[in-house]
Amino acid sequence: MTRALYVIKVGSGTLLHPEIFAEIAAIRNRGARVLVVAGGAEGIERHYRSLGRAMPQLTLGNGDTVRYCPPTEMPHIVAAYRQITLPAVEAGLAAHGLRVFTAVAADGGLVTGDLNRPLRAVEDGKPKIVRDHRAGTVSGVDAARLGALLDAYDVVCLSPPVRDAAGGGELNVDADMLAAAVSNALGADHLRLVTGTPGVLADPADRGSTVRDAYAGTCGRYAKGRMRQKIRAAELALDGTADVAITGPHSMAVESGWTRFWAAREPAEDLTLLTRAAQIPSVSYDERELAAYLAGWCRDRGLDARVDEAGNLVAERGTGPRTLLLLGHLDTVPFTWPVRWDDVDPAVLHGRGTVDAKGSLAAFLEVLAGTPVPDGWRLRVVGAVEEEVSSSRGAFHARDHYPADAVVIGEPSGAGALTLGYFGLFKLRVTATVPSGHSAGFQAVSAPDRLIGALERIRAAVLKEADEALSAVIDLRCDADAASQSAVGILNFRVPPGADLDALRTAALDAGGDGVRTEVLRATPGHAGPRSTVLAKAFGRAFARSGGRPRFLLKKGTSDMNTLATTWRDVPMVAYGPGDSALDHTRDERLDADEYRRARRVLGEAVREFFALSGGERSPGGAR
């Protein structure tokens, strides 16, 4: 399982607010990895006061004052981090039961930097060049070692300074810039720069003037003092894969105190939601940030929206007893890369999830926001969690809590096609075990040998029962202890609608042989609906109005349609969404603007047609 990585920068002022530790602990307890970068201004001041030592300052040409760090002062600065700042982080998180690794980033060369050029300062009103100021810029991050530490501890906490790459001891660096550099080096999913104000303020005197959305270069005019460095750090982080936000005051939990930074700018206003949804990483089990953002987007438009107990986004309008459900999913398969629009005509959006299936979900929400709902009906959008993994937790929760009269599943069919059904999923874990022994022994049979034979027998037995099924071994591993050696394989079948899963189960369990244990991990039947349902007819009319004849698909993959169909009977279901499904799960995932717009238009027409065909009377403004 790929666990999401949060990099969270907390300043010394924020460390005085214990709520921040509870928020960090909550993130860790959701299963994410967490790397905290701690700033130390408050700790350094306290340390100098305890020594009775004046902390030297430099005045720059622009009037700003910075801490002067000549070689004689660096030991005191390092001591302040070791004795005050890092222990405060460790104690705050330990109070929530977390195991914490803390270190100055220079320790062992975890982070290295290059010395900055001599500093231009002003002394007694006269300019001067300061050559011994030990300040630098991050140039290297030991990602492998930090990754190992993140695997070993609940939270890893770093602070400045870093090691001088050219030798000569430590270099002081800005903690916000350190956090951004570490975020980029580790391919973090989320970067939060926590500050004492509610994000970036357009008017520093007005704490309600938070700039909610920013792009590179758009926030500099608002920046004063320390906020300048935070904005620089946020813009540096846009080179990486994380979604980036400056949050506060001293918190990540105040929705109105967030300034989000977006790396990719939409080429037109109607592509904003799609562009931003693609930029928030949401690999399975890490859907929370995307769900929260989309819920906020809905509430800004007057829609009822929440994140339910399973983690699903639920947004709706209308209060009638009958429901049309648009069920998409929030999660993607692993590995993210920077999202970007190609400057071509039509513009093309590249990034993980653009096709599978944030394009569909964004279209669902925009149709929800713009479609009148007749009396007696409810139009509900659910963005489910864990569709890309076997658990399908979100869809099972939707199945059991959000009954519907008809369902559109949000999966890529292409704007000109409608998916009527999917193959089912029959997934097995096969474990072969043999006693320990040397592989060079006479007629020795290893655990992998036994597993290979078992997999082939099981595959043949299942295909004999369902000859249209597709199969693949999707994972292998070996283990050994003093007494035995084992080999484990995950054997995956895609089975057509109508396949007898009980017969497949019996065939698979009987075919394993001696020393082999077979477990059924998932047995979800295929499902296919007819073209004659009201829902399919509504799409047919919508396609006709867009000037096309639809293609009808039966797909070999599996979707949340199958999960609903395990218990829902006689509920019309189709799947629809923009994009080429052949790009699913590939590094070439992309979606062009025309395709997205056409699918959104067809979907909107289909929803209106469905309500009309179902006898709903349209209310002019739509019921709420």
C-alpha positions in Angstrom: 0.0 0.0 0.0 1.3 3.5 -0.9 0.9 5.8 2.1 0.4 9.5 1.5 3.2 11.9 2.7 2.4 15.2 4.4 5.2 17.7 4.9 4.0 20.2 7.5 6.0 23.3 8.4 5.3 24.7 11.8 6.9 27.9 13.1 8.0 28.4 16.7 4.9 30.5 17.4 2.6 27.7 16.2 4.4 25.3 18.5 3.0 27.2 21.4 -0.5 26.1 20.3 -1.0 22.5 21.4 -3.9 22.0 19.0 -1.4 21.7 16.1 -0.1 18.5 17.6 -3.6 17.0 17.7 -4.1 17.9 14.1 -0.7 16.3 13.1 -1.6 13.2 15.2 -5.0 13.0 13.4 -3.2 12.9 10.0 -0.8 10.2 11.2 -3.6 8.2 12.6 -5.3 8.2 9.2 -2.4 6.2 8.0 -0.3 9.0 6.3 3.4 9.5 6.7 4.3 12.8 8.3 7.4 14.9 8.1 7.4 18.1 10.2 9.8 20.9 9.6 10.1 23.1 12.7 11.1 26.7 12.6 13.0 28.1 15.6 12.8 31.9 16.0 11.1 31.7 19.4 13.4 29.0 20.6 16.5 30.8 19.5 15.4 34.0 21.3 14.7 32.0 24.4 18.1 30.3 24.2 19.9 33.5 23.8 18.0 35.0 26.8 19.0 32.0 28.9 22.6 32.6 28.0 22.4 36.3 28.7 23.8 36.8 25.2 22.7 39.4 22.7 21.4 37.9 19.4 23.2 39.7 16.6 21.1 41.2 13.8 21.7 42.6 10.4 19.8 45.3 8.7 19.3 44.8 5.0 19.1 47.5 2.3 15.3 47.2 2.2 15.0 47.8 5.9 14.3 44.1 6.9 16.2 42.7 9.8 17.6 39.2 9.8 19.5 37.1 12.3 23.2 37.4 11.8 24.9 34.0 11.7 28.7 34.2 11.7 30.6 31.0 12.6 30.8 32.1 16.2 27.0 32.1 16.5 26.1 28.9 14.7 26.8 26.6 17.8 24.3 28.6 19.8 21.7 28.5 17.0 22.1 24.7 16.7 21.9 24.3 20.5 18.6 26.3 20.5 17.1 23.8 18.0 18.4 20.8 19.9 17.5 22.0 23.4 14.3 23.9 22.9 12.5 23.5 19.5 12.9 19.8 18.7 12.2 18.7 22.3 9.0 20.8 22.1 7.9 19.0 19.0 8.8 15.6 20.4 6.9 16.2 23.6 3.8 17.6 21.9 3.5 14.6 19.6 4.5 12.1 22.2 1.5 13.3 24.2 -0.6 11.8 21.4 1.2 8.5 21.6 3.4 9.1 18.6 7.0 7.9 18.1 9.0 10.8 16.9 12.4 11.1 15.3 13.9 14.6 15.6 17.1 15.9 14.1 18.8 19.1 12.9 18.8 18.7 9.1 22.6 18.9 9.1 22.9 15.7 11.1 24.5 13.0 9.0 24.0 15.2 5.9 20.2 14.5 5.8 19.9 17.9 4.0 22.8 19.8 2.5 23.0 23.3 1.1 25.2 25.8 -0.7 26.5 29.0 0.9 24.7 32.1 -0.2 26.6 35.0 -1.7 27.9 37.7 0.6 25.1 39.8 2.1 24.6 43.5 1.4 23.7 45.1 4.7 23.5 48.6 6.3 25.5 49.5 9.4 25.3 53.0 11.0 23.6 54.2 7.8 26.3 53.0 5.6 26.3 50.0 3.2 28.6 47.1 3.9 29.3 43.6 2.5 28.9 40.8 5.0 31.0 37.8 4.0 30.8 35.5 7.1 27.1 35.2 7.2 26.5 31.4 7.4 23.2 31.3 5.4 22.5 29.0 2.5 20.1 27.4 0.1 19.1 23.7 0.1 20.9 21.8 -2.6 20.5 18.2 -1.6 18.1 15.9 0.3 18.9 12.4 1.3 15.5 11.1 0.2 16.4 7.4 0.8 17.4 7.9 4.4 14.4 10.1 5.1 12.2 7.5 3.5 13.6 4.8 5.8 13.0 7.1 8.8 9.5 7.8 7.8 8.9 4.0 7.6 10.4 3.5 11.0 8.7 6.3 13.0 5.3 7.9 13.2 6.6 11.3 12.6 10.0 12.6 11.5 10.9 16.2 12.5 13.7 18.3 11.0 14.8 21.8 11.7 17.5 24.1 10.2 20.4 24.3 9.8 21.6 22.1 7.0 25.1 20.8 6.3 27.3 22.9 4.0 27.8 20.8 0.9 31.3 22.3 0.4 32.3 21.4 4.0 32.7 23.9 6.8 29.9 23.0 9.1 26.3 24.1 9.2 24.4 26.6 7.1 21.3 28.4 8.4 18.3 28.1 6.0 14.8 29.4 6.0 12.5 26.7 7.5 9.7 27.3 5.0 12.2 26.9 2.1 13.6 23.8 3.8 10.0 22.3 3.9 9.4 23.1 0.2 12.7 21.5 -0.8 12.1 18.4 1.2 8.5 18.1 -0.1 9.8 18.2 -3.7 12.7 15.8 -3.1 10.4 13.2 -1.4 7.5 13.6 -3.9 5.2 14.6 -1.1 1.4 14.5 -1.6 0.6 17.5 0.6 2.6 20.5 1.8 1.1 22.7 4.6 2.9 25.9 5.7 1.2 26.7 8.9 1.4 30.3 10.0 -0.1 32.8 12.5 -2.5 34.4 10.1 -5.5 32.9 8.2 -3.5 32.3 5.1 -2.2 35.1 2.9 -4.1 38.3 3.6 -4.9 40.7 0.8 -5.0 43.4 3.6 -2.7 42.5 6.5 -5.0 44.6 8.7 -8.1 42.6 7.8 -8.0 39.0 8.9 -11.0 38.3 6.8 -9.2 39.1 3.6 -7.7 35.7 3.0 -6.6 35.1 -0.6 -8.2 31.7 -1.3 -6.5 30.7 -4.5 -3.1 31.7 -5.8 -0.8 30.9 -8.8 2.9 31.5 -9.1 3.5 35.3 -9.1 0.1 36.4 -8.0 0.6 36.7 -4.3 3.8 38.7 -4.1 1.9 42.0 -3.9 0.3 41.0 -0.7 3.4 39.8 1.1 5.0 41.6 3.9 7.8 40.5 6.3 7.9 36.7 7.0 5.0 36.0 4.7 7.3 36.8 1.7 9.4 33.7 2.5 6.3 31.5 2.9 5.0 32.6 -0.5 8.5 32.0 -2.0 8.4 28.5 -0.4 4.9 27.8 -1.7 5.9 28.8 -5.2 9.0 26.6 -5.0 6.9 23.7 -4.0 4.8 24.1 -7.1 7.6 22.4 -9.0 6.8 19.2 -7.2 3.7 17.0 -6.9 2.2 18.2 -3.6 -0.9 20.2 -3.3 0.3 23.3 -1.5 -1.4 25.6 1.1 -0.5 28.3 3.6 -2.9 27.8 6.5 -3.7 29.4 9.8 -3.9 30.9 12.3 -1.7 28.2 13.8 -3.9 25.5 12.4 -4.8 23.4 9.4 -8.4 22.9 10.5 -9.8 26.4 9.7 -11.3 26.1 6.2 -11.6 29.9 5.8 -7.9 30.3 6.7 -6.4 28.5 3.7 -4.6 30.0 0.7 -4.2 27.3 -1.9 -1.4 27.5 -4.5 -2.1 25.9 -7.9 0.7 25.0 -10.3 -1.4 24.5 -13.4 -3.6 27.3 -14.5 -6.8 26.5 -16.3 -7.0 27.8 -19.9 -10.7 28.8 -19.4 -12.9 29.4 -16.4 -15.2 26.4 -17.1 -12.2 24.1 -16.7 -11.3 25.4 -13.2 -12.8 22.6 -11.2 -11.3 19.8 -13.4 -7.9 21.5 -13.2 -7.9 21.8 -9.5 -9.3 18.4 -8.7 -6.5 16.9 -10.8 -3.9 18.8 -8.7 -4.9 17.4 -5.4 -3.3 13.9 -5.0 -5.8 11.3 -3.9 -4.3 7.9 -4.2 -6.5 5.3 -2.6 -6.7 5.8 1.2 -5.7 9.4 0.8 -9.0 10.9 -0.5 -9.7 13.2 2.4 -8.1 16.4 1.0 -9.8 16.1 -2.3 -13.2 15.3 -0.6 -12.9 18.3 1.6 -12.0 20.6 -1.3 -14.9 19.4 -3.4 -17.3 19.7 -0.5 -16.2 23.3 0.0 -16.7 23.9 -3.8 -20.2 22.7 -3.5 -21.1 24.7 -0.4 -19.8 27.8 -2.2 -22.5 27.2 -4.7 -25.3 26.7 -2.3 -25.4 22.9 -2.5 -25.7 20.6 0.4 -22.4 18.8 0.7 -20.5 16.7 3.4 -18.0 14.0 3.8 -19.6 10.9 5.2 -18.4 8.4 7.8 -16.8 6.3 5.1 -14.9 9.3 3.7 -17.1 9.7 0.6 -18.1 13.1 -0.7 -21.9 13.5 -0.7 -23.4 16.5 -2.5 -27.0 16.9 -3.5 -29.9 19.1 -4.4 -33.6 18.4 -4.2 -35.4 16.7 -1.3 -37.8 14.3 -3.1 -38.2 10.7 -2.2 -36.9 9.5 -5.6 -33.1 9.8 -6.3 -30.9 9.8 -9.4 -27.4 8.9 -8.1 -24.3 10.0 -9.9 -21.6 7.8 -8.3 -18.0 8.7 -9.2 -14.8 8.0 -7.3 -12.2 10.2 -5.6 -9.2 7.9 -5.6 -6.6 7.2 -8.2 -3.9 4.5 -8.6 -0.5 5.4 -7.2 2.3 7.7 -8.6 1.6 11.3 -9.3 3.4 13.8 -11.4 3.0 17.5 -11.9 -0.3 18.4 -13.6 -0.1 20.6 -16.7 -2.1 21.9 -19.6 -0.6 21.6 -23.1 -0.8 24.8 -25.0 -2.5 23.2 -28.0 -5.9 23.5 -29.5 -7.9 21.9 -28.0 -5.9 22.2 -24.7 -5.0 18.9 -23.1 -4.7 18.3 -19.4 -2.0 15.8 -18.3 -2.0 14.2 -14.9 -2.9 11.3 -12.7 -6.6 10.9 -12.4 -7.6 13.2 -15.3 -9.3 10.2 -17.0 -9.8 7.7 -14.2 -11.9 9.4 -13.0 -11.7 13.0 -11.9 -13.0 14.2 -15.2 -16.2 12.2 -14.6 -16.5 13.4 -11.0 -15.9 17.1 -11.9 -18.5 16.8 -14.7 -21.0 15.3 -12.2 -20.5 18.2 -9.7 -20.8 20.8 -12.4 -24.0 19.2 -13.7 -25.3 19.0 -10.1 -24.7 22.7 -9.7 -26.4 23.7 -12.9 -29.3 21.4 -13.3 -32.8 22.1 -12.1 -34.3 19.3 -10.1 -38.0 18.7 -10.3 -40.2 18.3 -7.3 -40.3 14.8 -6.0 -36.7 14.1 -6.9 -33.2 14.3 -5.5 -30.1 14.5 -7.5 -27.2 13.2 -5.5 -23.5 13.0 -6.4 -21.2 10.6 -4.4 -17.5 10.7 -4.8 -16.5 7.3 -3.4 -13.3 6.2 -1.7 -11.2 3.1 -2.4 -12.6 2.3 -5.8 -9.2 1.4 -7.1 -8.5 -1.2 -4.4 -10.3 -4.4 -3.6 -12.1 -3.0 -0.5 -14.4 -0.7 -2.5 -15.3 0.8 0.9 -17.0 3.8 -0.5 -19.2 2.0 -3.0 -20.3 -0.6 -0.3 -21.2 2.3 1.9 -23.1 4.0 -0.9 -24.9 0.7 -1.6 -26.0 0.4 2.0 -26.9 4.0 2.7 -27.9 5.9 -0.5 -30.7 4.0 -2.2 -31.4 5.2 -5.7 -33.9 4.8 -8.5 -31.3 5.0 -11.2 -27.5 5.3 -11.2 -24.8 6.8 -13.5 -21.3 5.5 -12.6 -18.5 8.0 -13.3 -16.0 6.1 -15.4 -14.4 7.0 -18.7 -16.5 5.7 -21.7 -15.6 8.6 -24.0 -18.0 11.4 -24.5 -19.6 9.6 -27.4 -20.2 6.2 -25.8 -22.3 4.7 -23.0 -21.2 1.7 -20.9 -24.0 -0.7 -20.1 -22.0 -3.2 -18.1 -18.8 -4.6 -16.7 -17.1 -7.9 -16.2 -17.0 -9.1 -12.6 -14.0 -9.6 -10.3 -12.8 -13.0 -8.9 -9.6 -12.5 -7.0 -7.7 -15.3 -5.2 -4.7 -15.4 -2.9 -2.8 -18.7 -3.4 -0.2 -19.7 -0.8 2.2 -22.7 -1.4 4.2 -24.0 1.5 7.1 -26.5 1.6 9.4 -27.6 4.5 12.7 -25.8 4.6 15.5 -27.5 2.6 18.3 -26.8 0.1 17.2 -26.1 -3.4 20.0 -28.4 -4.7 18.5 -31.4 -3.0 17.4 -34.4 -5.1 14.1 -33.7 -6.8 13.7 -30.6 -4.6 10.5 -28.7 -5.0 10.6 -25.1 -3.8 7.6 -23.1 -2.7 7.7 -21.0 -5.9 7.8 -24.3 -7.9 4.7 -25.5 -6.1 3.0 -22.1 -6.4 3.6 -21.9 -10.2 2.0 -25.3 -10.7 -1.0 -24.4 -8.5 -1.6 -21.1 -10.3 -1.7 -22.9 -13.6 -4.1 -25.6 -12.4 -6.4 -23.0 -10.8 -6.3 -20.8 -13.9 -7.2 -23.8 -16.1 -10.0 -24.9 -13.8 -11.6 -21.5 -13.6 -11.4 -20.9 -17.3 -13.0 -24.3 -17.9 -16.1 -22.9 -16.0 -16.0 -19.4 -17.6 -14.1 -19.5 -20.9 -14.6 -15.8 -21.6 -12.9 -14.8 -18.4 -9.6 -12.9 -18.4 -6.8 -13.8 -15.9 -3.5 -12.4 -14.7 -1.1 -13.0 -11.8 -0.9 -9.5 -10.3 1.4 -10.0 -7.3 4.1 -12.5 -6.0 6.2 -12.8 -2.9 8.2 -15.3 -0.9 8.8 -15.8 2.8 10.8 -18.3 4.8 11.4 -19.2 8.5 13.3 -21.9 10.2 10.7 -24.6 9.4 9.2 -23.7 6.1 9.3 -21.7 2.9 6.1 -20.2 1.4 5.3 -18.4 -1.9 2.2 -16.3 -2.3 0.5 -15.3 -5.6 -2.5 -13.1 -6.2 -4.5 -14.4 -9.2 -7.0 -12.1 -10.7 -9.9 -13.0 -13.0 -12.3 -10.7 -14.8 -15.4 -12.8 -15.3 -18.3 -12.0 -17.7 -21.9 -11.2 -16.5 -23.7 -14.4 -15.7 -20.6 -16.4 -14.7 -21.5 -18.8 -11.8 -19.2 -17.5 -9.0 -20.1 -20.5 -6.7 -18.9 -22.8 -9.4 -15.7 -20.8 -9.9 -15.0 -20.9 -6.2 -15.4 -24.6 -6.0 -13.2 -25.1 -9.1 -10.5 -22.9 -7.7 -10.4 -24.5 -4.2 -10.4 -28.0 -5.6 -7.5 -27.3 -8.1 -4.9 -26.1 -5.6 -3.4 -29.4 -4.6 -1.4 -30.6 -1.6 0.5 -27.9 0.3 -1.6 -25.1 -1.3 -4.1 -22.8 0.5 -6.5 -20.8 -1.7 -8.5 -17.9 -0.3 -11.1 -15.9 -2.2 -10.4 -12.3 -1.7 -13.2 -10.9 -3.9 -16.0 -12.5 -5.8 -18.1 -9.7 -7.4 -20.3 -10.7 -10.2 -20.4 -9.0 -13.6 -23.4 -6.8 -14.4 -24.9 -5.5 -17.6 -28.1 -3.7 -18.2 -30.3 -3.4 -21.3 -30.6 -0.4 -23.6 -34.3 -0.1 -23.0 -34.2 1.5 -19.5 -35.4 5.0 -19.0 -31.9 6.0 -18.1 -30.3 4.6 -21.3 -33.1 6.2 -23.4 -32.3 9.5 -21.7 -28.7 9.2 -22.8 -29.8 8.2 -26.3 -31.7 11.5 -26.6 -28.8 13.4 -25.2 -26.4 11.9 -27.7 -28.9 12.7 -30.5 -29.1 16.4 -29.4 -25.3 16.6 -29.5 -25.3 15.3 -33.0 -24.0 11.8 -32.5 -25.1 8.2 -32.3 -23.8 6.5 -29.1 -21.6 3.4 -29.0 -22.7 0.9 -26.3 -19.9 -0.8 -24.3 -19.5 -3.9 -22.2 -16.2 -3.3 -20.5 -13.7 -6.0 -19.3 -12.8 -4.0 -16.2 -14.8 -3.7 -13.0 -16.4 -0.6 -11.5 -18.5 0.4 -8.6 -21.5 -0.6 -10.7 -20.7 -4.2 -9.9 -20.6 -3.4 -6.2 -24.1 -1.9 -6.2 -25.4 -4.7 -8.3 -24.5 -7.3 -5.6 -27.7 -6.3 -3.9 -29.5 -3.7 -5.9 -32.1 -5.3 -8.3 -33.9 -3.7 -11.2 -32.2 -0.4 -10.7 -31.2 1.0 -14.1 -27.4 1.7 -14.2 -25.0 2.9 -16.8 -21.5 4.4 -16.7 -20.5 7.5 -18.5 -17.6 10.0 -18.4 -15.0 11.7 -20.6 -11.7 10.3 -21.7 -10.0 7.3 -23.3 -10.1 4.4 -20.8 -7.0 2.9 -22.5 -5.1 5.7 -20.7 -6.3 4.5 -17.3 -3.4 3.7 -14.9 -0.7 4.8 -17.4 1.8 7.6 -17.3 0.1 9.1 -20.4 -3.2 9.9 -18.7 -4.6 13.0 -20.3 -7.9 14.6 -21.1 -8.6 17.3 -23.7 -10.9 20.3 -23.1 -13.3 19.5 -25.9 -13.9 16.0 -24.7 -14.6 17.2 -21.2 -16.9 19.9 -22.3 -18.8 17.5 -24.6 -19.3 14.9 -21.9 -20.4 17.5 -19.4 -23.0 18.8 -22.0 -24.3 15.3 -22.8 -24.5 14.4 -19.1 -26.5 17.5 -18.3 -28.9 16.8 -21.2 -29.2 13.2 -20.1 -30.1 14.1 -16.5 -32.7 16.6 -17.7 -34.2 14.0 -20.1 -34.2 11.4 -17.4 -36.3 13.6 -15.1 -38.6 14.4 -18.0 -39.1 10.8 -19.0 -39.7 9.8 -15.4 -42.6 12.2 -15.1 -40.8 14.8 -13.0 -42.2 18.3 -13.3 -39.3 20.8 -13.5 -39.3 23.6 -11.0 -37.9 26.8 -12.6 -35.0 27.1 -10.1 -34.7 23.5 -9.1 -35.7 22.3 -5.7 -33.2 22.6 -2.9 
